[in-house]
Amino acid sequence: MKITEKEVRYVAGLANLQLEEGEIGKLQADLESILEHFDKLNEVDTSDVAPMAQVLFDAGETAALRADEPVAPLGNEAALANAAQKGSGYFKVPKVIER
Amino acid sequence: MDIPSLTIDSIRKGLLARQFSATELAGEALRFAEGENPKTGAYLHFSPERALAAAARVDERIARGEDPGRLAGVPVAVKDVIVTKGLRTTCGSKLLANYIPPYDATAIVRLEQAGGVIVGKTNCDEFAMGSSNENSAFGPVRNPVAPDRVPGGSSGGSAAAVAQGTAVVSLGSDTGGSVRQPASFCGVVGVTPTYGRVSRYGLTAFASSLDHIGPFSRSVKDSATVLGVIAGRDAADSTSATAPVPDYASLLDGNVKGLKLGLPVEYLKDLTGESGELIARGVEKLKTLGCEVREISLPATDYAIACYYIIATAEASSNLARYDGVRYTVRSGHSDTLADMYRNTRGENFGAECKRRIMLGTYVLSAGYYDAYYLKAQKVRALIARDFARAFEQVDAIVAPVSPFPAFQLGEKVDDPVAMYLSDIFTITGSLAGIPCMSLPCGKTAEGLPVGMQVLTRHFDETTMFRVADAFEKAGAV
């Protein structure tokens, strides 16, 4: 599987990762050799196999549900305690909407 | 008090006989751990206030004549990916260098309710991604057995702390071998229970369909006791299992006569050198204990590495999306727009291995590649699980190596990510199937490096796994 520098930049954009120029070339080489190994899966016939998304157990479909009763929330102050920037009880971020 | 020789039982006896108090033990254990830590760097930070408060509660219970709990006074180290309320939890990442969690993981709550004393948080690969502990933003951990070598990863600090004797037991997390491989490199016991056996509430998510919390200890019985404490349904984790939790530690009778054990031929053909010889001797020892050993086949093994690294990185790329500079303390200072703030925060703070995995995971999930990689890997995962299900129709447990080689030199493999990934072959198969598996010491190489043997059993049959391991341990050196 050949991977181009353009593809590396495109995927980094999807992943919201700002990469240095030096990192792009290294990742291009790494991804290429790892994806080459991944191509090994093409040898396997999986035409009659259902995908396994989770380890499945014999639990009823409502096993994970609890009674619909309110419980105490974390609270505004605790939830904001690790905010990079906060104010007036909210997380603050750079301006999103231009006026 | 000889801290490194303590066990859960010896601490309980000492406390109940009033030979020492939990507070005295905690103080001494902390002094010892802080003094020894520079040799390995196993701990990132210590938690003296929390430890002494937990010890005081144990002493109060004893003074009132109450049972002090199954882990009364036991010094515990916790991998720094498991959140602790009010106690810094960094995940080995610059991104969380100052993160103070507002809640405790369920496993932590249960440990402390049982009288456990958390002495500190241990170093690990960043967000538990790595096989050598060299991906921590706060520096590597040295193997206590051989300081120029890695302790394994990603739970390297938790394995090293127990091997070094600075904690009696510890908690790690295992996604593809991150408990078992460092346990084998450091010569201690490490357990990955059935998927869903232990609540992951408060375990920082890496790959949610594969993540487990599991214990380390110097004896099989101590890991069995810890698992008995932390396992069981938790309303806060919808994937935690409702199956009842046996009292594992009380079921270790040392008798494994007539038990059928399987040896996967696909694993042994790749295992050469001293590790192979030691595993062969371990298998002979199990035969002398009365186990029936036969060869079994796990034909999809060749595809496990590709399968695992597609699924794990795909899930990781999604789970790590939350570190965006908004909620978790660190934000890049060089951004005028929201989009730049996300990109710069992540680009400046994630380490090389996390970036590599985020990129891989994003790639295999992206339009045009989803079916070829992610969906295909999920199908191959079903084949790997089917292999184990078929094997367990013939045998009660599977015995296998943990790693193709013992602990390697610091820096030896950092430049070759593919080689590092390939070394996970023996541990990731059990992870993909979600079955219980553990590593236990199986002798040392001529150089004195520990080698671990893996025992794997059916879903929720931790009891058989512990019984085999315990009988093996009681039978002495290989």
Interface residues (C-beta under 8 A of the other chain):
Chain A: E7 V8 V11 A12 L14 A15 N16 L17 Q18 L19 E20 E23 K26 L27 D30 L31 S33 I34 L35 H37 F38 D39 K40 L41 N42 E43 V44 T46 V49 A50 P51 M52 A53 Q54 V55 F57 A59 A63 A64 R66 L74 A78 A79 A81 N82 A83 A84 Q85 F91 V93 P94 K95 V96
Chain B: Y99 I100 P102 Y103 Y195 G196 S209 A235 S238 T239 A241 T242 A243 A300 D302 Y303 I305 A306 C307 Y309 I310 S317 A321 D324 G325 V326 R327 Y328 T329 V330 R331 S335 D336 T337 L338 A339 D340 M341 Y342 R343 N344 R346 G347 E348 F350 A352 K355 R356 I358 M359 L360 T362 Y363 V364 S366 Y373 L375 K376 A377 Q378 K379 V380 R381 A382 L383 A385 P417 V418 Y421 A433 G434 H459
